[in-house]
Amino acid sequence: MAVAAVLARTAATRSVSPLPGQARSRMASFVQTELGKGKLEALSVPVPSHDEQERIAESFELLADRVRSLTTRQRTASREAGALWQAALNRAFGSSS
C-alpha cells in the first residue's frame, strides 16, 4: 500500500490530518525545479580581480597562521593544566606510584 494511502487511512480512522501543518508546509517548500545546462550557462558568477584574489588569499593565510598558533598554545596550556592537576592530586593524596 502506498505511503499516502496509509496516511490517509490512518487520518480517517483517527480523525487527524495525514500530515501536520508544519510537516506539510516543509514538504511544499521542497519543490524541485529544473536547472538544466542552458540555465547554468546563463548564470553570471562574479569573479574578483587577480589582485583582490591575492589579497583574499593572503588574509586567509594570516588567519590560518593565527589558528595554528592558537591551537599550539591551547595544546600546551592543556598539557600544563593536566600536569598541574596531577601534581595537585599527588600533593593532596600522595603519589600514585
Secondary structure, DSSP 4 states (H G I P E B T S, - for coil): --HHHHHHHHHHHHTS-SS-HHHHHHHHTT------HHHHHH-------HHHHHHHHHHHHHHHHHHHHHHHHHHHHHHHHHHHHHHHHHHHH----
